[in-house]
Amino acid sequence: MGPTINNLKATYEYLDEHGNPKGTLWNKDVIKDAAQLQQQVLMFNEKAAQMVHEVLKFNKKAIDQHGTKLNSNELQLQQQENTDLQSRMAELRASMGTFFPGNTYKVRTISGNSKTLEIPNYDDPTIITEGQDPTEIPHTKSRLDLCIHGIVEISNAFNADDKLDDNTIHAQLYSLKAVEISDHERNSRCTHERPPWKLWGCSWDTGTWHLDGEYWGYKFTNGLLHYVWKNIETLTEEEKQNKEDLGRLWKTLSDRLKSLIDKYQSALKHIDKVICFGLGSLHIGKARSFVQHKAAATVAEALTKLRRDNNISTTPVIILAQDPAYCSNCIKILKDDLKIIATAEYEDFFKVDRNTFVVSFAPAGPIFPIIADLTLNSAGPAAMLCDEIVIDYMRPHNEEGNWIDNEPTKNLVEGYQEKCHVEYFGDKEDYFPENSYKDFFEEFPERPTAKNIAERVGTSQEDLERWKKGYADDVKICFGDGYLYVRKNP
């Protein structure tokens, strides 16, 4: 059974009396504790990844030698390499801290108390049995991640009598969980000898869809997907038109963003930083994350010009970005291509103030409620480019029984949204007009594959094409039902 309105009501009443500050769930001390835990987990995961790399490197060499008759010197070298690998594993393991299954860690609860939890089970890449065949060492499939809980989940800590049970798992403000290692982490999807960042940036700025007669596409080789540059002459006229339409849409969004900043310049001219939250890792085959970061860069450029034109400052508006999904290469690309200072840690929460422009779309945690609580008494942030802030914060479920997107909170709605100018800034309707997005994914909940298509007996060719096109279009959506919120009195 999920939470009810009574659960939420009891939660807000509790926070009004016991919150620190009153009426808030999140404060700097809680976020600092969560940030410290996350930093330790990131370090642990990084060293675990080093171990996985060592194992895979050893596996590859062992597999290459498999079935090959080795002489005595080669056998001795192989045994020594096995011993060295186990030694490096032991050294790394000793330096990783205590984040192994069965150990414990501490979290904060809604009451402010500290609670000890057990680290969940996940694939431990540091265990190699002596004498084990390295070709049989399993690939690591999961790792630890910090999960910040939303107010809907936390409201379950209140029982039928509206009393807080601080010992239940629902009272925890955050916890560690085992998550599947992403495709990006496993295959470094932001890496390519000629990546598409320049093309996508030009498309956003000018509407172009190719560079020097080449466009960014893909091909299959031995059943594997590869992203490559292709000559535009290989496209049909319809395919060219589709790419021209996409470039035109991005240019329209870029121009609209600049025009909105100009429209609200009196409220935005004192902004000195743009901070991005949860925009995701970069992917050479999916433009969404890069385009969202590019939009943040466009905001910073427009605000820098605005400040110079109004003789406020000649110092460029800085851009910060925070997401645990960033790898070291993502961080380098964002710095080199977009002048964005990125981090995988939680430190940017503390930098949001009344002179901040926040950019965030579909974050994996309650980013907006945290910002609303941390800035409740400081009149900030000045603006947010983000998902729609649903007004009904006392409605824990939508019509299908699922939690509301982004879990709006009282402070987010009454303390921020109601005090803002609101402008639509989305692109979902360009692909799924007339609210057809939800209907499409109810009809086709799974991506079309040979297996799925075969199972849908009787699917017409027309519906099959619509199925394929819908999933292809969904990848192109960068801002969904996005909105710009500008504080009326920043």
N, C-alpha and C positions, 0 to 999 in steps of 0.2 A: 504494500500500500504506500502510495506516495504522499508527500506533504499536502496539507490543506491550508485554506485561508486562515484558519485558527492557528495553525503552526506559525505562519508568517506574522500574524498579529501578535502572538505571544513573543516572538523573536524581537520585533520592533519595540514592544513595551519593555522588554528586558534591557535592550540597548539604550533606550531613553533613560533608564534608571541606573544601569551599571556600565554602560559603554565608556571607553576612555579614549577621547573625549565623549561626553554623553551623546547618545544618538548615533554613534559610529561603531562599526564592526572592526575596521582596519585602522591601525595607527602605526607610527614609524617604528616602534619597538617590535611589533609583531612582524612587520615586513623585514626588519633587520635580521630577526631570528630566522625567518624563512630564507632570506638572501644568504645568510651564512651557511645554512644547511644545503642550499642549492649549490653554492660555490664548492663545498666539499664534495658533493655528488658529481659535479662537473669534472673536478680533478680526478675523482675515482674513475669515472667513465672514460676520461681521456687516457689514463694509464691502462685501463682494461682494453681500450681500443688498440693501444700499442701491443698488448699481449696477443690480441687477435691477429694483428698484422704479422707478428713474429711467427705465430702458428701457421698462418696461411702461407707465408713465405717458405717455411720449412716443409709444409705439406706439398707445395708445388715442386720443390726440388726432389722430395721423396717420390712423388708420383712420376716425375720425369725419369727417375732412375728405376722405377718399379719394373721388374722382369729383366733388368740388365744385370749381367754377371759382373760383380765388382771384384777387383783384386784386393789383396790383403791391405794395402795402403788406403785404398778407397773405402773399404769397410771400416778401417780404423778411424778415418776422417769422418765418416757418417756417424759412428758411435760418439765421437768427440763432439760433433755438432749437436747431437741429441742431448748430451750431457750439458753443453753450453746453453742450450735452449732452456732446459729445466732450471739452470742456475739463474738465467736472466729472469725467468718467470718468478722464481723465489724472491729475487731482489725487488722486482716491481711489486709483488704482492706485499712485501714487508713495508713498502713505502706508501701504500694505498689507504691506510687508515682502517676503519672498522666496518665499512659498508658491505659486509658479506652476509648472505642469508643466515638468519638465526641470531645475529647480533642485534643490538637495540639502538634507538635514537630517540630524541625528545622533540615534541611539538607543543604548540600552544593551543588551548581550547578557547571557546567563546567567553568563558569566565575569566580568562587571563592566566589560568593555571597551566603548569607544565605537566605533560603526560609522556610516559615512556612507551614506545611501540617497538614491535619486532620488525626487522627488515624483511620484506617479502622475498619469496623464492624467485630466482631468475637464473638464467644461464651464467654460470661462473666460468669465465674463460681462463682462469688462473690455475685450474686443477689439471695436472697431467700425471697420470699414473706411471711410475717408473717402469720402463720396459715396454710401454704401450706403443703400438704401431702408429706413427704420426699421421699416416693416411686415414686412420680411423678416428682422429680427434674431431668431434662434431663442431660445426660452425656455431658461433654464438648467435642466438636469435632474439635475445631480449637484454635489456639493461634497466638501470634505475632511473626514475624521473620524479621530479617534485610536482605534485598536483595541488594547486590551491583550490579550495572548495568554495562554491558559491553559496549565497544566502539561502537558496531553496533547499539545498542538501543539509545545510547547518540547521535549518528550522525543524528538521526531524528530531533534533535533540530535545524538543519540548513534547511532553506527553499529553494525554487527553485532558489532564487537569491544568495544562499550561505551565507545568513545572519543568525546569531545566534538569535534565539528566546529564551531568557533565562527564560521566564515565562512558557514555555511548560513543561509538565511532563517529556519529554525526556531529558531535560537539567539537571535533578537531577542525581547526582552520586550514590545515594543510597536512599532507602526508606523502610518504614515498610509495611509489607503485612500480611494478615491473611492466615495461612497455616493449613492444616489438621494435627491434632496430630498423630504422627507416631505410628506404631505398637510397635516399641521399647519403646517409651515413655509410652504407655498405658500398656504394658505387660512385660516390663523389659526383653527384649530378650537376655541380656547378663548374666542372672542369672540362675544357675543350681547347685544342690548340688554336682554334679561331672561333671563339664564343660569339653569340648573337647580341651581346649587350649594346654594341654601337648601333646596330640596325634597329633594335627595339627603342633605343633612345631617340634615334632620328624619326622613327615612326610616330612617337609621341609628340615630338617637337614640330615636325613638318608634314606628317601624313604619308611619307614615302614607305613603300613596302619591300624595297630591294636596294642593294648597294652594288653599284658597278655591274648591273645585269645579273646579280645573283640573289636568290632568296633563301631563307632558312627553312629547311624541310627535313625529311627523314627517309630512311630506307631500311629494309630488312635484309640481313645477311645471315644465312644459316639459321633462320628463325629468330635472330636477335635484332632488336631495334637500335638503329644508329641515327643520330642527328647529324645532318650534313648540309653543306651549301650546294645549291643546284642552280643551273642556268634557267632564267625565266622563260626561255623559249620552249622548255619542256612542259609548260603549263598549258592547259586548255584556256579558251577565252573565259569560260565560266569560273575557272579556278583563279585566273588573274583578277576577275571582277570581285571575287570574294576577298582576296587579299587587299585590293584597293579599298573595299568597303571597311575592312578592319582598320587600315591605316587612317582612313577618313574619320572613323569613330574615335580613335585615340586622339587625333588632332583636335576634334571637337571637344572632347573631355578636357584636354590640356587648356584650350582657349576658355572653356567655361570656368575652370578652376581659377585662372588668372582674372577673369571678369568678376567672379564672386569676391575675390580678395580686393579688387578695386572698388566694388560696390560697398563693402564694409570697411573701407580703409580707416575710417575714424576710430573704429573699435580694434583694429588690428595693427596699427602703425607702431605700437610700442613693443610688439613681440620680438624677442631676441633669440629664440630657439625653437626648433621643430623637433619633437620627440616621437619616434615611431615605436609601437609596441606590437609584437606578435605578427609581423608581416611575413614571417616564414623564411626558410632557406631558399637560396636562388637555385633555379633549375633550367638547364639549357633547353629543355623541351616544353616548359610551361612558363609563359611570360608573366603570369599574374603577380608573383612576388616582386620581380624586377620593376614592373610597371607601377606597382604601388609605391615602391621606394623612389622611383622616378617622379611620381606625383609629389612626394614629400620634398624632393629637390626643387621641383617647380614652385612649390609654396615658398620655400626658403629664398629662391631667387626673386620672386615677386615681392616678398616682404622686405628683402634687402633694398630693392629699388624704392619701395614705398618709404622706408626709413630715410634713405638718402634724399629723396624728393622733398620730404618734410623737414629736412635739416635736423633729424633726430640723432642719427649716427651714420658713419661711413663703414662701420664694422659689419662684415657679412653676418647674416643670421646663421647660426650653427645648426647642424642636423645630427641628432643622436638617434640610435636605434638599438632596441633591446629585444632579443629573442634567444631562448636556449637552443633553438634549432640551428643557429649559425655555426658553421665550421670555420676554421681559420682562413680558408680560401674565400668564403662568403664575405668575411670581414675585410679582407684585402680588396676584393672587387668593389665593395660598396665605398671604400675609402678612395680607391684609384679612379673609379668611373663616376661616382656621384658625390664625392666629398662628404660621405656619411661616416661618422664615428660610431661603429657598431660594437656591441658587446653581447655575450651570451648570459651575462649575469643580471641581477635585479636592481642594480644601482641607479638606473634612470628614474625609478619611481620617486626618488627623493629630490629630483631636479624639476619636477612639474610645479609651476607656480602661475601667478596671474599673467605672466608674460610668455606663456608657452602655447604653442600650437601642437596638438596631439593628433597623430595619424595612426589608426588601428582598424583592421578589418578581420572579422571572424577569429579573434584570439582564442587560444585554447583554455584560458582562465578568465576570472572575473576582473579583467583589466579596468573597465569603466567604473564599477563600484569602488574599487580600491582607490582610483584617482579621485572620485567624488568624495570619499571619506577623508583622504589625506589633504584635500584642498578646500574642505567645507568652510573653513574660516578665513580663507585667503583669497577669495574671489577668483579663483582660477580653475581650470585653464582658460585662456582667452578664447580658444576655439578648439573644436574637435572635428576632424574628418573621419567618419567612422560608420559603423552599422547603425541602423535605426534604433533609437532609444525608445523602447516600448513604454507607453505611459502607464499602463495598468500594472504597477509593481505588486499589487495584492492578488494577482492571478497566477498561481504557481504552475498551471497547466494550460495548454491550448486545447482546441477542440479534439485533437487526436490523443490527448493524454500525455503528450511530451512536454518537457520543460520549455518555457519560453526562451527564445534565442537571447543570449547575453544576460539573462536574469536581471532585469532592472531592479534597482533598489530605491527606497524612499529618498535617500540623499541624492542619488543620480537624477531622479525625476524632479523632485521638489527643490532640491538645492542647486540643480544645474539646468536640466532640460527646459524647465518652465521659465527660465531667465534668459533664454537664448533666442536669437533669430534662427530660423530653420530653413534650409534650402536642400532640395533633392540633388544628389550627385551619385547616380548609379548607372549601370549599363545592363542590368539584367533584362529590362524590358526591350532592349534592342535585339535580344535573341529569343526571349520568351514573353511575347506581348500578352496583354489582357490576363495577367495573373495565371498564366498557363504553366509556370515553372513547377509548382507543387503538383498539379494534375499530371504533368509528364512523368515525374519521378514516382508517383503512385502507380502509374500504368507500367513503367519500366524501371523497377527498383534496382536492377543490376545492369552492369556494363555489358554491351553485346559481345559475346564470344561465340566461337563455334559450338561450344557445349550449350550455352544458354539459348542460342538460336534454335538448335536442334530440339531442345526441350519445349519450346513454345510452338507446339504443333498448330498449324493453321494460321500462323502469322503471315499476313499478306506482304507482298513485295513493297507496297506503299508504306505499311507500318514498319517494316524492317528498315527502310531508308530513313524514316522519321526517327526511329530508335537510334540509328547510327549518328544521324545529324544532331540529335539532341545532346548526346554525350560529347560530340565534337564541339558543339557550341558552348557547353558548360565549361569546358577547359578555357575558352576564350574570355569568359566573364572575369573582369578584374576587380570590380567594385560592388557587384551585387546591387542590393537596395541601399546604397550608401547615402549619407546625408552630411551636410556641413552645419555644425552648430557654432554660432558666434555669440559670445556673451554680450548682452546689451550694455552692461556697465562694467567693463573689464577693469 
